[in-house]
Amino acid sequence: MKSRSASPFIVALLVGTVVVRFVADTSWWRAGIAVLVAGLMLRVGWMMIGGLARPVPDPLAPGELRKVKLTYRCSICGAEVRMTVAARDDPEPPRHCLEDMDVVTPVE
């Protein structure tokens, strides 16, 4: 027969609540809420750091790039960019001056 045990997270919350209760000399409710909020903040922070640690995806194989002839213009400063190779037939416009550039070349 398999014995059931409490999850490590629940045990850590209970132990943390007891420690905070006696160290801070506060009520059980306040200690429990403080430990729960601290645990959630640590968990979210750990998840954010884990998201930054993901490796960069591998570049596309050279045969997968498609030739395109698109010209984009920045509506703010007037700079123009010509795109000759892209991963898709209809790529997203590049950004310049913190805005998406406008397509100048007619798309067929």
PyMOL commands that set and color helices and strands:
alter all, ss='L'
color gray80, all
select helices_A, chain A and resi 8-24+28-52+62-64
alter helices_A, ss='H'
color red, helices_A
select strands_A, chain A and resi 66-73+80-86+95-96+99-100+102-103
alter strands_A, ss='S'
color yellow, strands_A
deselect
rebuild
show_as cartoon
